[in-house]
Amino acid sequence: MTTKRSCNVILESLRMASIIPFTFREAVDDVEYKGYLIPKGWKVMPLFRNIHHNPKYFSNPEVFDPSRFEVNPKPNTFMPFGSGVHACPGNELAKLQILIFLHDLVSKFRWEVVGGEGGVEYGPFPIPRNGLLTTFRQHSL
Protein backbone atom coordinates (compact mmCIF):
# COMPACT_ATOMS: atom_id res chain seq x y z
CA MET A 1 0.00 0.00 0.00
CA THR A 2 1.42 3.39 -0.88
CA THR A 3 1.92 6.07 1.74
CA LYS A 4 -0.77 8.28 0.14
CA ARG A 5 -3.29 5.43 0.27
CA SER A 6 -2.30 4.66 3.86
CA CYS A 7 -2.82 8.31 4.77
CA ASN A 8 -6.22 8.25 3.06
CA VAL A 9 -7.18 5.23 5.21
CA ILE A 10 -6.18 7.18 8.32
CA LEU A 11 -8.11 10.29 7.24
CA GLU A 12 -11.21 8.24 6.44
CA SER A 13 -10.93 6.49 9.81
CA LEU A 14 -10.76 9.87 11.52
CA ARG A 15 -13.78 11.04 9.53
CA MET A 16 -15.81 7.96 10.40
CA ALA A 17 -14.97 8.01 14.12
CA SER A 18 -13.96 11.51 15.16
CA ILE A 19 -11.55 11.69 18.09
CA ILE A 20 -13.17 14.96 19.18
CA PRO A 21 -16.95 14.56 18.86
CA PHE A 22 -17.62 18.21 19.74
CA THR A 23 -16.05 21.33 21.19
CA PHE A 24 -17.21 24.59 22.70
CA ARG A 25 -16.65 28.02 21.21
CA GLU A 26 -17.85 31.47 22.15
CA ALA A 27 -19.51 33.79 19.65
CA VAL A 28 -17.29 36.89 19.45
CA ASP A 29 -20.02 38.87 17.62
CA ASP A 30 -23.76 38.54 17.11
CA VAL A 31 -24.23 35.95 14.39
CA GLU A 32 -27.34 35.09 12.42
CA TYR A 33 -27.47 31.49 11.26
CA LYS A 34 -30.41 30.09 9.28
CA GLY A 35 -32.71 32.74 10.73
CA TYR A 36 -31.55 32.27 14.32
CA LEU A 37 -29.62 34.87 16.28
CA ILE A 38 -26.59 33.68 18.25
CA PRO A 39 -25.80 36.61 20.55
CA LYS A 40 -22.23 37.67 21.25
CA GLY A 41 -20.88 35.78 24.27
CA TRP A 42 -23.10 32.73 23.84
CA LYS A 43 -21.42 29.34 23.77
CA VAL A 44 -21.83 27.21 20.67
CA MET A 45 -21.03 23.54 20.32
CA PRO A 46 -19.98 22.36 16.85
CA LEU A 47 -20.59 18.62 16.45
CA PHE A 48 -17.74 17.31 14.30
CA ARG A 49 -19.44 13.95 13.73
CA ASN A 50 -22.43 15.73 12.20
CA ILE A 51 -20.11 17.65 9.88
CA HIS A 52 -18.08 14.54 8.96
CA HIS A 53 -21.24 12.51 8.25
CA ASN A 54 -23.09 15.20 6.32
CA PRO A 55 -24.01 13.87 2.83
CA LYS A 56 -23.74 17.44 1.54
CA TYR A 57 -19.96 17.22 2.11
CA PHE A 58 -19.30 13.46 1.94
CA SER A 59 -21.34 11.25 -0.37
CA ASN A 60 -22.50 8.01 1.28
CA PRO A 61 -21.12 9.20 4.62
CA GLU A 62 -21.74 5.88 6.43
CA VAL A 63 -19.58 3.97 3.92
CA PHE A 64 -15.84 3.62 4.62
CA ASP A 65 -14.21 4.98 1.45
CA PRO A 66 -10.59 6.19 1.73
CA SER A 67 -10.59 7.22 -1.95
CA ARG A 68 -12.73 10.25 -1.02
CA PHE A 69 -9.49 11.84 0.28
CA GLU A 70 -7.75 11.66 -3.09
CA VAL A 71 -9.18 15.18 -3.42
CA ASN A 72 -8.93 17.57 -0.47
CA PRO A 73 -12.27 18.15 1.25
CA LYS A 74 -13.82 21.61 1.20
CA PRO A 75 -12.59 23.92 3.99
CA ASN A 76 -14.29 23.44 7.38
CA THR A 77 -15.85 20.10 6.41
CA PHE A 78 -13.13 17.83 7.84
CA MET A 79 -11.84 18.76 11.29
CA PRO A 80 -10.81 15.66 13.23
CA PHE A 81 -8.35 17.72 15.30
CA GLY A 82 -10.27 21.00 15.33
CA SER A 83 -9.21 23.89 13.09
CA GLY A 84 -7.64 27.30 13.01
CA VAL A 85 -5.98 28.66 16.14
CA HIS A 86 -7.80 25.99 18.18
CA ALA A 87 -6.42 23.06 16.18
CA CYS A 88 -4.58 20.35 18.09
CA PRO A 89 -0.85 21.13 17.86
CA GLY A 90 -0.05 17.40 17.87
CA ASN A 91 -2.28 16.41 14.94
CA GLU A 92 0.57 15.52 12.57
CA LEU A 93 2.31 13.49 15.30
CA ALA A 94 -0.96 11.67 16.03
CA LYS A 95 -1.42 10.78 12.34
CA LEU A 96 2.19 9.53 12.18
CA GLN A 97 1.63 7.36 15.27
CA ILE A 98 -1.53 5.90 13.71
CA LEU A 99 0.40 5.19 10.49
CA ILE A 100 3.18 3.38 12.39
CA PHE A 101 0.66 1.41 14.46
CA LEU A 102 -1.29 0.31 11.38
CA HIS A 103 1.92 -0.61 9.53
CA ASP A 104 3.04 -2.84 12.40
CA LEU A 105 -0.42 -4.33 12.86
CA VAL A 106 -0.72 -5.26 9.19
CA SER A 107 2.88 -6.28 8.51
CA LYS A 108 3.69 -8.16 11.73
CA PHE A 109 0.42 -9.83 12.63
CA ARG A 110 -2.38 -11.87 11.16
CA TRP A 111 -5.59 -10.76 12.83
CA GLU A 112 -9.22 -11.64 12.68
CA VAL A 113 -12.37 -10.22 14.23
CA VAL A 114 -14.09 -12.92 16.29
CA GLY A 115 -17.87 -12.99 15.99
CA GLY A 116 -20.18 -10.64 14.16
CA GLU A 117 -19.65 -6.95 13.83
CA GLY A 118 -22.16 -4.90 15.80
CA GLY A 119 -21.44 -1.46 14.40
CA VAL A 120 -20.30 1.63 16.25
CA GLU A 121 -21.96 3.35 19.17
CA TYR A 122 -21.43 7.02 20.00
CA GLY A 123 -21.69 8.01 23.62
CA PRO A 124 -20.00 10.51 23.19
CA PHE A 125 -16.86 8.78 21.86
CA PRO A 126 -17.03 6.14 19.11
CA ILE A 127 -16.61 2.60 20.41
CA PRO A 128 -17.47 -0.77 18.85
CA ARG A 129 -20.95 -1.89 19.88
CA ASN A 130 -20.62 -5.14 21.87
CA GLY A 131 -16.82 -4.71 21.99
CA LEU A 132 -14.41 -5.84 19.29
CA LEU A 133 -13.11 -9.29 20.06
CA THR A 134 -10.08 -9.93 17.89
CA THR A 135 -7.39 -12.61 17.71
CA PHE A 136 -3.82 -11.71 16.77
CA ARG A 137 -1.08 -14.09 15.64
CA GLN A 138 2.44 -12.86 15.02
CA HIS A 139 3.86 -13.64 11.58
CA SER A 140 6.52 -16.33 11.55
CA LEU A 141 10.00 -14.98 10.94
DSSP file with accessible surface (Angstrom, degrees, kcal/mol):
  #  RESIDUE AA STRUCTURE BP1 BP2  ACC     N-H-->O    O-->H-N    N-H-->O    O-->H-N    TCO  KAPPA ALPHA  PHI   PSI    X-CA   Y-CA   Z-CA
    1    1 A M              0   0  170      0, 0.0     2,-0.0     0, 0.0     0, 0.0   0.000 360.0 360.0 360.0 133.8    0.0    0.0    0.0
    2    2 A T     >  -     0   0   75      1,-0.1     4,-2.5     4,-0.0     5,-0.2  -0.313 360.0-113.2 -74.2 161.0    1.4    3.4   -0.9
    3    3 A T  H  > S+     0   0  101      1,-0.2     4,-2.9     2,-0.2     5,-0.2   0.908 117.3  53.3 -60.7 -41.8    1.9    6.1    1.7
    4    4 A K  H  > S+     0   0  108      1,-0.2     4,-2.3     2,-0.2    -1,-0.2   0.936 111.0  46.0 -60.6 -44.6   -0.8    8.3    0.1
    5    5 A R  H  > S+     0   0  153      2,-0.2     4,-2.0     1,-0.2    -1,-0.2   0.901 112.0  51.7 -65.3 -39.5   -3.3    5.4    0.3
    6    6 A S  H  X S+     0   0   26     -4,-2.5     4,-2.0     1,-0.2    -2,-0.2   0.918 110.0  49.2 -61.7 -42.9   -2.3    4.7    3.9
    7    7 A C  H  X S+     0   0   49     -4,-2.9     4,-2.8     1,-0.2    -2,-0.2   0.891 108.2  54.0 -64.2 -36.9   -2.8    8.3    4.8
    8    8 A N  H  X S+     0   0    3     -4,-2.3     4,-2.7     2,-0.2    -1,-0.2   0.881 106.4  52.3 -64.0 -37.1   -6.2    8.2    3.1
    9    9 A V  H  X S+     0   0   36     -4,-2.0     4,-2.3     2,-0.2    -1,-0.2   0.926 111.1  47.5 -63.2 -42.6   -7.2    5.2    5.2
   10   10 A I  H  X S+     0   0    4     -4,-2.0     4,-2.5     2,-0.2    -2,-0.2   0.945 112.5  48.3 -64.8 -46.1   -6.2    7.2    8.3
   11   11 A L  H  X S+     0   0   32     -4,-2.8     4,-2.1     1,-0.2    -2,-0.2   0.918 112.5  48.5 -62.3 -41.6   -8.1   10.3    7.2
   12   12 A E  H  X S+     0   0    0     -4,-2.7     4,-2.8     2,-0.2    -1,-0.2   0.893 110.1  52.4 -67.1 -36.2  -11.2    8.2    6.4
   13   13 A S  H  X S+     0   0   51     -4,-2.3     4,-2.3     1,-0.2    -2,-0.2   0.924 110.1  48.4 -62.8 -42.2  -10.9    6.5    9.8
   14   14 A L  H  < S+     0   0    9     -4,-2.5    -1,-0.2     2,-0.2    -2,-0.2   0.842 112.1  49.7 -67.1 -32.7  -10.8    9.9   11.5
   15   15 A R  H  < S+     0   0    0     -4,-2.1     3,-0.5    -5,-0.2    -2,-0.2   0.934 112.8  46.4 -68.9 -44.9  -13.8   11.0    9.5
   16   16 A M  H  < S+     0   0   37     -4,-2.8     2,-0.4     1,-0.3    -2,-0.2   0.874 128.8  22.8 -66.4 -39.3  -15.8    8.0   10.4
   17   17 A A  S  < S-     0   0   37     -4,-2.3    -1,-0.3    -5,-0.2    -2,-0.1  -0.723  85.2-151.4-132.8  81.5  -15.0    8.0   14.1
   18   18 A S        -     0   0    5     -3,-0.5    -3,-0.1    -2,-0.4    31,-0.1  -0.264   9.6-147.4 -58.3 134.5  -14.0   11.5   15.2
   19   19 A I  S    S+     0   0   81     61,-0.3    -1,-0.1     1,-0.2    62,-0.1   0.901  97.1  42.9 -66.5 -42.7  -11.5   11.7   18.1
   20   20 A I  S    S-     0   0   53     60,-0.6    -1,-0.2     1,-0.2    28,-0.2  -0.900  70.3-174.5-105.9 104.5  -13.2   15.0   19.2
   21   21 A P        -     0   0   18      0, 0.0    27,-1.0     0, 0.0    28,-1.0   0.825  68.4 -14.2 -70.7 -27.6  -17.0   14.6   18.9
   22   22 A F  B     -A   47   0A  70     25,-0.2     2,-0.3    26,-0.1    25,-0.2  -0.965  58.1-160.9-160.3 171.6  -17.6   18.2   19.7
   23   23 A T        -     0   0   31     23,-1.3     2,-0.4    -2,-0.3    59,-0.0  -0.929  22.4-115.0-150.8 171.1  -16.1   21.3   21.2
   24   24 A F        +     0   0  122     -2,-0.3     2,-0.3    21,-0.2    21,-0.2  -0.942  30.7 173.5-114.7 140.0  -17.2   24.6   22.7
   25   25 A R  E     -B   44   0B  72     19,-2.6    19,-3.4    -2,-0.4     2,-0.5  -0.943  25.2-128.6-136.1 160.8  -16.7   28.0   21.2
   26   26 A E  E     -B   43   0B 108     -2,-0.3     2,-0.4    17,-0.2    17,-0.2  -0.936  24.3-119.2-114.3 132.1  -17.9   31.5   22.1
   27   27 A A        -     0   0   12     15,-2.7    14,-3.2    -2,-0.5    15,-0.1  -0.562  21.3-166.2 -67.4 123.1  -19.5   33.8   19.6
   28   28 A V  S    S+     0   0  106     -2,-0.4     2,-0.3    12,-0.2    -1,-0.2   0.605  74.3  17.8 -88.8 -12.6  -17.3   36.9   19.4
   29   29 A D  S    S-     0   0  103      9,-0.1     2,-0.2    10,-0.1    12,-0.1  -0.939 100.6 -79.4-142.7 165.5  -20.0   38.9   17.6
   30   30 A D        -     0   0  107     -2,-0.3     2,-0.4    10,-0.1    -2,-0.1  -0.525  54.0-167.2 -64.1 134.2  -23.8   38.5   17.1
   31   31 A V  E     -C   38   0C  65      7,-2.5     7,-3.6    -2,-0.2     2,-0.5  -0.993  16.7-151.1-130.4 134.3  -24.2   35.9   14.4
   32   32 A E  E     +C   37   0C 149     -2,-0.4     2,-0.4     5,-0.2     5,-0.2  -0.923  19.2 179.1-103.8 127.9  -27.3   35.1   12.4
   33   33 A Y  E >   -C   36   0C 142      3,-3.1     3,-2.1    -2,-0.5    -2,-0.0  -0.973  67.6 -24.6-133.3 116.7  -27.5   31.5   11.3
   34   34 A K  T 3  S-     0   0  160     -2,-0.4     3,-0.1     1,-0.3    -1,-0.1   0.868 128.5 -46.8  50.1  42.4  -30.4   30.1    9.3
   35   35 A G  T 3  S+     0   0   61      1,-0.3     2,-0.4     0, 0.0    -1,-0.3   0.452 117.0 112.6  85.0  -1.6  -32.7   32.7   10.7
   36   36 A Y  E <   -C   33   0C 176     -3,-2.1    -3,-3.1     2,-0.0     2,-0.5  -0.871  61.8-134.2-106.6 141.4  -31.6   32.3   14.3
   37   37 A L  E     -C   32   0C 105     -2,-0.4    -5,-0.2    -5,-0.2    -7,-0.0  -0.791  12.2-166.3 -93.9 127.2  -29.6   34.9   16.3
   38   38 A I  E     -C   31   0C  39     -7,-3.6    -7,-2.5    -2,-0.5    -9,-0.1  -0.944  24.8-139.9-108.3 104.2  -26.6   33.7   18.3
   39   39 A P    >   -     0   0   33      0, 0.0     3,-2.2     0, 0.0   -12,-0.3  -0.320  26.9 -89.4 -68.3 149.5  -25.8   36.6   20.6
   40   40 A K  T 3  S+     0   0  138      1,-0.3   -12,-0.2   -12,-0.1   -10,-0.1  -0.268 114.9  27.3 -52.7 135.3  -22.2   37.7   21.3
   41   41 A G  T 3  S+     0   0   31    -14,-3.2    -1,-0.3     1,-0.3   -13,-0.1   0.188  88.8 127.9  94.6 -18.3  -20.9   35.8   24.3
   42   42 A W    <   -     0   0  157     -3,-2.2   -15,-2.7   -16,-0.1     2,-0.3  -0.416  60.6-119.9 -70.2 150.1  -23.1   32.7   23.8
   43   43 A K  E     -B   26   0B 129    -17,-0.2     2,-0.3    -3,-0.1   -17,-0.2  -0.711  27.6-166.1 -89.3 138.4  -21.4   29.3   23.8
   44   44 A V  E     -B   25   0B  49    -19,-3.4   -19,-2.6    -2,-0.3    -6,-0.0  -0.906   9.8-150.4-121.6 154.2  -21.8   27.2   20.7
   45   45 A M        -     0   0   91     -2,-0.3     2,-0.2   -21,-0.2   -21,-0.2  -0.830   7.5-157.3-128.9  92.0  -21.0   23.5   20.3
   46   46 A P        -     0   0   42      0, 0.0   -23,-1.3     0, 0.0     2,-0.8  -0.520  11.8-144.3 -67.5 133.8  -20.0   22.4   16.8
   47   47 A L  B  >  -A   22   0A  65     -2,-0.2     4,-1.5   -25,-0.2     3,-0.3  -0.875  11.3-168.0-101.6 102.2  -20.6   18.6   16.4
   48   48 A F  H  > S+     0   0    7    -27,-1.0     4,-3.2    -2,-0.8     5,-0.2   0.864  85.1  58.5 -62.0 -35.9  -17.7   17.3   14.3
   49   49 A R  H  > S+     0   0   61    -28,-1.0     4,-1.5     1,-0.2    -1,-0.2   0.917 104.8  51.1 -61.0 -39.8  -19.4   13.9   13.7
   50   50 A N  H  4 S+     0   0   95     -3,-0.3    -1,-0.2   -29,-0.3    -2,-0.2   0.877 113.2  45.4 -64.6 -36.5  -22.4   15.7   12.2
   51   51 A I  H >< S+     0   0   38     -4,-1.5     3,-1.5     1,-0.2    -2,-0.2   0.945 113.9  48.3 -69.3 -47.0  -20.1   17.7    9.9
   52   52 A H  H 3< S+     0   0    0     -4,-3.2    -2,-0.2     1,-0.3    -1,-0.2   0.695 116.4  43.8 -69.1 -19.1  -18.1   14.5    9.0
   53   53 A H  T 3< S+     0   0   14     -4,-1.5    -1,-0.3    -5,-0.2    -2,-0.2   0.155  81.8 123.0-111.4  18.0  -21.2   12.5    8.3
   54   54 A N    X>  -     0   0   52     -3,-1.5     4,-2.5    23,-0.2     3,-1.7  -0.706  55.1-149.8 -83.1 118.3  -23.1   15.2    6.3
   55   55 A P  T 34 S+     0   0   91      0, 0.0    -1,-0.1     0, 0.0     5,-0.1   0.717  94.8  69.3 -63.0 -16.5  -24.0   13.9    2.8
   56   56 A K  T 34 S+     0   0  148      1,-0.2     3,-0.1     3,-0.1    -2,-0.0   0.842 115.6  24.3 -66.9 -30.7  -23.7   17.4    1.5
   57   57 A Y  T <4 S+     0   0   87     -3,-1.7     2,-0.4     1,-0.3    17,-0.2   0.721 132.7  33.7-104.3 -30.5  -20.0   17.2    2.1
   58   58 A F  S  < S-     0   0   11     -4,-2.5    -1,-0.3    15,-0.1    -2,-0.1  -0.938  79.0-135.4-133.3 110.1  -19.3   13.5    1.9
   59   59 A S  S    S+     0   0   82     -2,-0.4     4,-0.1     1,-0.2    -3,-0.1  -0.340  90.8   6.0 -64.6 145.2  -21.3   11.2   -0.4
   60   60 A N  S >  S-     0   0  114      1,-0.1     3,-2.1     2,-0.1    -1,-0.2   0.945  80.8-172.9  45.0  61.7  -22.5    8.0    1.3
   61   61 A P  T 3  S+     0   0   17      0, 0.0    -1,-0.1     0, 0.0     4,-0.1   0.718  75.3  58.0 -63.1 -20.6  -21.1    9.2    4.6
   62   62 A E  T 3  S+     0   0  114     -9,-0.1     2,-0.4     2,-0.1    -2,-0.1   0.512  90.0  89.4 -87.1  -3.1  -21.7    5.9    6.4
   63   63 A V  S <  S-     0   0   81     -3,-2.1     2,-0.7    -4,-0.1   -47,-0.0  -0.803  81.8-125.5 -96.4 132.5  -19.6    4.0    3.9
   64   64 A F        +     0   0   97     -2,-0.4    -2,-0.1     1,-0.0   -51,-0.1  -0.668  44.8 158.4 -76.9 111.9  -15.8    3.6    4.6
   65   65 A D    >   -     0   0   57     -2,-0.7     3,-1.9    -4,-0.1     4,-0.2  -0.738  22.8-178.4-142.0  88.0  -14.2    5.0    1.4
   66   66 A P  G >  S+     0   0   30      0, 0.0     3,-2.0     0, 0.0    -1,-0.1   0.771  78.2  74.9 -59.9 -22.8  -10.6    6.2    1.7
   67   67 A S  G >  S+     0   0   55      1,-0.3     3,-2.1     2,-0.2     4,-0.3   0.738  76.4  77.3 -65.1 -18.4  -10.6    7.2   -1.9
   68   68 A R  G X  S+     0   0   40     -3,-1.9     3,-0.7     1,-0.3    -1,-0.3   0.752  88.6  59.6 -63.4 -17.9  -12.7   10.3   -1.0
   69   69 A F  G <  S+     0   0    5     -3,-2.0    -1,-0.3     1,-0.2    -2,-0.2   0.309  73.3  92.5 -94.9  11.0   -9.5   11.8    0.3
   70   70 A E  G <  S+     0   0  123     -3,-2.1     2,-0.4     1,-0.1    -1,-0.2   0.731  94.7  44.4 -69.6 -20.4   -7.7   11.7   -3.1
   71   71 A V  S <  S-     0   0  111     -3,-0.7    -1,-0.1    -4,-0.3     0, 0.0  -0.979 105.2-107.7-119.5 135.2   -9.2   15.2   -3.4
   72   72 A N        -     0   0  140     -2,-0.4    -2,-0.1     1,-0.1    -3,-0.1  -0.380  37.9-115.4 -61.7 136.6   -8.9   17.6   -0.5
   73   73 A P        -     0   0   43      0, 0.0     3,-0.1     0, 0.0     5,-0.1  -0.287  40.3 -85.4 -67.4 160.0  -12.3   18.2    1.3
   74   74 A K    >   -     0   0  144    -17,-0.2     3,-1.4     1,-0.1     4,-0.3  -0.312  61.9 -81.7 -60.8 149.7  -13.8   21.6    1.2
   75   75 A P  T 3  S+     0   0  114      0, 0.0    -1,-0.1     0, 0.0     4,-0.1  -0.184 113.8  14.1 -55.1 143.0  -12.6   23.9    4.0
   76   76 A N  T 3  S+     0   0  117      2,-0.2     3,-0.1    -3,-0.1    -2,-0.1   0.686 102.3  94.8  64.3  22.6  -14.3   23.4    7.4
   77   77 A T  S <  S+     0   0    6     -3,-1.4     2,-0.4     1,-0.3   -23,-0.2   0.508  83.9  43.8-113.2 -10.5  -15.9   20.1    6.4
   78   78 A F        +     0   0   40     -4,-0.3    -1,-0.3    -5,-0.1    -2,-0.2  -0.915  61.2 148.3-138.3 105.6  -13.1   17.8    7.8
   79   79 A M    >   +     0   0   19     -2,-0.4     3,-1.6   -31,-0.2   -59,-0.1  -0.433   1.8 153.9-137.9  60.5  -11.8   18.8   11.3
   80   80 A P  T 3  S+     0   0    9      0, 0.0   -60,-0.6     0, 0.0   -61,-0.3   0.763  88.4  32.0 -65.3 -21.3  -10.8   15.7   13.2
   81   81 A F  T 3  S-     0   0   18      1,-0.6     7,-2.7    -3,-0.1    10,-0.1   0.017 120.7-103.1-119.2  25.4   -8.4   17.7   15.3
   82   82 A G    <   -     0   0   13     -3,-1.6    -1,-0.6     5,-0.2     2,-0.3  -0.393  43.4-108.3  80.7-167.3  -10.3   21.0   15.3
   83   83 A S    >   +     0   0   49     -3,-0.1     3,-1.3    -2,-0.1    -4,-0.1  -0.985  62.4   9.8-156.5 166.8   -9.2   23.9   13.1
   84   84 A G  G >  S-     0   0   66     -2,-0.3     3,-1.9     1,-0.2     0, 0.0  -0.236 122.5 -16.1  63.0-146.4   -7.6   27.3   13.0
   85   85 A V  G 3  S+     0   0  137      1,-0.3    -1,-0.2    -3,-0.0    -3,-0.0   0.689 140.0  56.4 -66.5 -16.2   -6.0   28.7   16.1
   86   86 A H  G <  S+     0   0  112     -3,-1.3    -1,-0.3     2,-0.1    -2,-0.2   0.342  79.3 124.3 -97.0   6.7   -7.8   26.0   18.2
   87   87 A A  S <  S-     0   0   33     -3,-1.9    -5,-0.2    -5,-0.2    -4,-0.1  -0.333  75.8 -96.1 -67.7 148.2   -6.4   23.1   16.2
   88   88 A C    >   -     0   0   48     -7,-2.7     3,-1.4     1,-0.2     4,-0.2  -0.464  27.3-146.9 -62.9 124.2   -4.6   20.4   18.1
   89   89 A P  T 3  S+     0   0  136      0, 0.0     3,-0.3     0, 0.0     4,-0.2   0.728  96.2  54.0 -69.2 -17.3   -0.9   21.1   17.9
   90   90 A G  T 3> S+     0   0   29      1,-0.2     4,-2.8     2,-0.1     5,-0.2   0.224  71.9 112.3 -98.9  16.6    0.0   17.4   17.9
   91   91 A N  H <> S+     0   0   34     -3,-1.4     4,-2.2     1,-0.2    -1,-0.2   0.888  78.6  46.9 -62.6 -38.8   -2.3   16.4   14.9
   92   92 A E  H  > S+     0   0  126     -3,-0.3     4,-2.1     2,-0.2    -1,-0.2   0.906 113.2  49.6 -69.7 -37.9    0.6   15.5   12.6
   93   93 A L  H  > S+     0   0  103      2,-0.2     4,-2.6    -4,-0.2    -2,-0.2   0.923 110.2  51.5 -63.8 -42.2    2.3   13.5   15.3
   94   94 A A  H  X S+     0   0   24     -4,-2.8     4,-2.3     1,-0.2    -2,-0.2   0.929 109.9  48.5 -61.2 -43.8   -1.0   11.7   16.0
   95   95 A K  H  X S+     0   0   51     -4,-2.2     4,-2.3     1,-0.2    -1,-0.2   0.895 111.3  50.8 -65.0 -37.2   -1.4   10.8   12.3
   96   96 A L  H  X S+     0   0   90     -4,-2.1     4,-2.6     2,-0.2    -2,-0.2   0.922 109.6  50.2 -65.1 -42.1    2.2    9.5   12.2
   97   97 A Q  H  X S+     0   0  118     -4,-2.6     4,-2.6     2,-0.2    -2,-0.2   0.904 110.6  49.5 -63.0 -40.5    1.6    7.4   15.3
   98   98 A I  H  X S+     0   0   52     -4,-2.3     4,-2.9     2,-0.2     5,-0.2   0.929 110.4  51.2 -63.3 -43.2   -1.5    5.9   13.7
   99   99 A L  H  X S+     0   0   42     -4,-2.3     4,-2.5     2,-0.2    -2,-0.2   0.930 112.0  45.8 -60.3 -45.4    0.4    5.2   10.5
  100  100 A I  H  X S+     0   0   89     -4,-2.6     4,-2.6     2,-0.2     5,-0.2   0.931 113.2  50.1 -65.1 -44.2    3.2    3.4   12.4
  101  101 A F  H  X S+     0   0  131     -4,-2.6     4,-2.8     1,-0.2    -2,-0.2   0.945 112.8  45.8 -59.1 -48.6    0.7    1.4   14.5
  102  102 A L  H  X S+     0   0   53     -4,-2.9     4,-2.7     2,-0.2     5,-0.3   0.903 110.9  53.6 -64.0 -39.9   -1.3    0.3   11.4
  103  103 A H  H  X S+     0   0  118     -4,-2.5     4,-2.8    -5,-0.2     5,-0.3   0.949 113.2  42.7 -58.6 -48.6    1.9   -0.6    9.5
  104  104 A D  H  X S+     0   0   54     -4,-2.6     4,-2.4     2,-0.2     5,-0.4   0.915 113.5  52.2 -65.0 -41.6    3.0   -2.8   12.4
  105  105 A L  H  X S+     0   0   26     -4,-2.8     4,-0.9    -5,-0.2    -2,-0.2   0.926 117.9  36.9 -60.6 -43.6   -0.4   -4.3   12.9
  106  106 A V  H  < S+     0   0   92     -4,-2.7    -2,-0.2    -5,-0.2    -1,-0.2   0.878 123.3  40.1 -79.1 -38.1   -0.7   -5.3    9.2
  107  107 A S  H  < S+     0   0   55     -4,-2.8    -3,-0.2    -5,-0.3    -2,-0.2   0.781 123.5  34.6 -87.4 -22.4    2.9   -6.3    8.5
  108  108 A K  H  < S+     0   0   99     -4,-2.4    31,-2.7    -5,-0.3     2,-0.3   0.570 114.7  47.4-108.3 -11.2    3.7   -8.2   11.7
  109  109 A F  E  <  -D  138   0D  68     -4,-0.9     2,-0.5    -5,-0.4    29,-0.2  -0.958  58.6-144.0-134.4 150.3    0.4   -9.8   12.6
  110  110 A R  E     -D  137   0D 172     27,-3.3    27,-2.8    -2,-0.3     2,-0.3  -0.948  37.3-179.3-101.1 131.8   -2.4  -11.9   11.2
  111  111 A W  E     -D  136   0D 121     -2,-0.5     2,-0.3    25,-0.2    25,-0.2  -0.952  16.5-173.9-139.0 154.7   -5.6  -10.8   12.8
  112  112 A E  E     -D  135   0D 121     23,-2.1    23,-2.6    -2,-0.3     2,-0.4  -0.990  27.6-121.7-150.3 133.8   -9.2  -11.6   12.7
  113  113 A V  E     -D  134   0D  43     -2,-0.3     2,-0.5    21,-0.2    21,-0.3  -0.645  30.7-139.4 -75.2 130.9  -12.4  -10.2   14.2
  114  114 A V        -     0   0   71     19,-3.2    19,-0.3    -2,-0.4     2,-0.1  -0.833  63.3  -4.9 -96.3 125.3  -14.1  -12.9   16.3
  115  115 A G  S    S-     0   0   63     -2,-0.5     2,-0.1    17,-0.1    -2,-0.0  -0.232 104.6 -35.3  86.8-178.4  -17.9  -13.0   16.0
  116  116 A G        -     0   0   77      1,-0.1     2,-0.4    -2,-0.1    -2,-0.1  -0.353  59.8-110.5 -78.4 156.7  -20.2  -10.6   14.2
  117  117 A E        -     0   0  164      1,-0.1     3,-0.1    -2,-0.1    -1,-0.1  -0.737  24.6-168.7 -87.0 134.2  -19.7   -6.9   13.8
  118  118 A G        -     0   0   27     11,-0.5    -1,-0.1    -2,-0.4    12,-0.1   0.300  36.3-120.4-105.8   5.5  -22.2   -4.9   15.8
  119  119 A G        -     0   0   42     10,-0.1    10,-2.6     9,-0.1     2,-0.4  -0.363  40.3 -56.4  88.0-167.9  -21.4   -1.5   14.4
  120  120 A V  E     -E  128   0E  64      8,-0.3     2,-0.4    -2,-0.1    -3,-0.0  -0.909  39.9-156.0-118.8 142.2  -20.3    1.6   16.2
  121  121 A E  E     -E  127   0E  81      6,-3.0     6,-2.3    -2,-0.4     2,-0.6  -0.925   6.9-150.1-118.2 142.0  -22.0    3.3   19.2
  122  122 A Y  E     +E  126   0E  79     -2,-0.4     3,-0.1     4,-0.2    -2,-0.0  -0.945  27.6 157.1-115.2 113.3  -21.4    7.0   20.0
  123  123 A G  S    S-     0   0   65      2,-1.3     2,-0.1    -2,-0.6    -1,-0.1  -0.220  95.0 -58.7-158.3  67.6  -21.7    8.0   23.6
  124  124 A P  S    S+     0   0   65      0, 0.0    -2,-0.0     0, 0.0     0, 0.0  -0.949 136.8  48.4 -86.4 -11.1  -20.0   10.5   23.2
  125  125 A F  S    S-     0   0  117     -2,-0.1    -2,-1.3    -3,-0.1     2,-0.3  -0.667  91.7-104.0 -93.1 147.0  -16.9    8.8   21.9
  126  126 A P  E     +E  122   0E  33      0, 0.0    -4,-0.2     0, 0.0    -1,-0.1  -0.504  49.7 162.0 -71.2 126.3  -17.0    6.1   19.1
  127  127 A I  E     -E  121   0E  86     -6,-2.3    -6,-3.0    -2,-0.3     2,-0.2  -0.982  46.4 -92.4-138.5 152.3  -16.6    2.6   20.4
  128  128 A P  E >   -E  120   0E  55      0, 0.0     3,-1.7     0, 0.0    -8,-0.3  -0.464  43.9-117.4 -64.9 130.3  -17.5   -0.8   18.9
  129  129 A R  T 3  S+     0   0  107    -10,-2.6   -11,-0.5     1,-0.3   -10,-0.1  -0.494 100.8   9.5 -66.1 134.1  -21.0   -1.9   19.9
  130  130 A N  T 3  S-     0   0  142     -2,-0.2    -1,-0.3   -12,-0.1     3,-0.3   0.732 125.6 -85.4  66.4  21.4  -20.6   -5.1   21.9
  131  131 A G    <   -     0   0   45     -3,-1.7   -13,-0.3     1,-0.2     2,-0.2  -0.141  44.1 -93.6  76.2-175.9  -16.8   -4.7   22.0
  132  132 A L        -     0   0   97     -4,-0.1     2,-0.4   -15,-0.1    -1,-0.2  -0.670  36.2-164.9-142.3  79.4  -14.4   -5.8   19.3
  133  133 A L        +     0   0  127    -19,-0.3   -19,-3.2    -3,-0.3     2,-0.3  -0.553  19.8 170.4 -70.2 126.6  -13.1   -9.3   20.1
  134  134 A T  E     -D  113   0D  39     -2,-0.4     2,-0.4   -21,-0.3   -21,-0.2  -0.993  27.2-144.3-140.5 141.6  -10.1   -9.9   17.9
  135  135 A T  E     -D  112   0D  49    -23,-2.6   -23,-2.1    -2,-0.3     2,-0.4  -0.897  16.1-163.4-106.0 141.9   -7.4  -12.6   17.7
  136  136 A F  E     -D  111   0D 107     -2,-0.4     2,-0.4   -25,-0.2   -25,-0.2  -0.981   7.8-175.6-125.0 135.3   -3.8  -11.7   16.8
  137  137 A R  E     -D  110   0D 155    -27,-2.8   -27,-3.3    -2,-0.4     2,-0.1  -0.995  26.9-125.3-130.4 126.5   -1.1  -14.1   15.6
  138  138 A Q  E     -D  109   0D 138     -2,-0.4   -29,-0.3   -29,-0.2     3,-0.1  -0.431  32.3-107.2 -70.9 138.5    2.4  -12.9   15.0
  139  139 A H        -     0   0   52    -31,-2.7     2,-0.2    -2,-0.1    -1,-0.1  -0.357  37.0-107.7 -59.7 145.4    3.9  -13.6   11.6
  140  140 A S              0   0  121      1,-0.1    -1,-0.1    -3,-0.1    -3,-0.0  -0.513 360.0 360.0 -72.5 142.2    6.5  -16.3   11.6
  141  141 A L              0   0  215     -2,-0.2    -1,-0.1    -3,-0.1    -3,-0.0  -0.448 360.0 360.0 -89.2 360.0   10.0  -15.0   10.9
